[in-house]
Amino acid sequence: MITTNKVTSTSDLSVIKKYIKNINVTDSNDIISPRLSKSKSYLRILGILYFIEDMNIPITLDIIKKMLQSTYIFNDVILASRPCIIKAFLRSDIAII
């Protein structure tokens, strides 16, 4: 395992592989192929109103995306999939995204 101080891209993998093979401590036959981790994480947003300001219309994905883009906390966040909007409880007016 190699730890870097920056986010590694797939183009960096060949450089890492060459570097590891040149280290005398490592047997080059032990190196199959470098790969990036496949970990996943998720973001849960609580306390958003499910209905748009007393109009009894459910909140939409477009509104959520605009809200995320306009908030400084999410400046560097890239969504890997569509957000899912659900009610917190059946008779609640609060959404979980």
Secondary structure as the mmCIF struct_conf table of DSSP 4:
data_model
#
loop_
_struct_conf.conf_type_id
_struct_conf.id
_struct_conf.beg_label_comp_id
_struct_conf.beg_label_asym_id
_struct_conf.beg_label_seq_id
_struct_conf.end_label_comp_id
_struct_conf.end_label_asym_id
_struct_conf.end_label_seq_id
BEND BEND1 ASN A 5 LYS A 6
TURN_TY1_P TURN_TY1_P1 THR A 10 SER A 11
HELX_RH_AL_P HELX_RH_AL_P1 ASP A 12 ASN A 22
TURN_TY1_P TURN_TY1_P2 ASN A 24 VAL A 25
BEND BEND2 THR A 26 THR A 26
HELX_RH_3T_P HELX_RH_3T_P1 SER A 28 ASP A 30
STRN STRN1 LEU A 46 LEU A 49
BEND BEND3 TYR A 50 TYR A 50
STRN STRN2 PHE A 51 PHE A 51
BEND BEND4 ILE A 52 ILE A 52
TURN_TY1_P TURN_TY1_P3 GLU A 53 ASP A 54
BEND BEND5 MET A 55 MET A 55
STRN STRN3 PRO A 58 PRO A 58
HELX_RH_AL_P HELX_RH_AL_P2 LEU A 61 SER A 70
BEND BEND6 THR A 71 THR A 71
HELX_RH_3T_P HELX_RH_3T_P2 TYR A 72 PHE A 74
TURN_TY1_P TURN_TY1_P4 ASN A 75 ASP A 76
BEND BEND7 ALA A 80 SER A 81
STRN STRN4 ILE A 86 LYS A 87
BEND BEND8 ALA A 88 PHE A 89
TURN_TY1_P TURN_TY1_P5 LEU A 90 ARG A 91
BEND BEND9 ASP A 93 ASP A 93
STRN STRN5 ILE A 94 ILE A 96
#
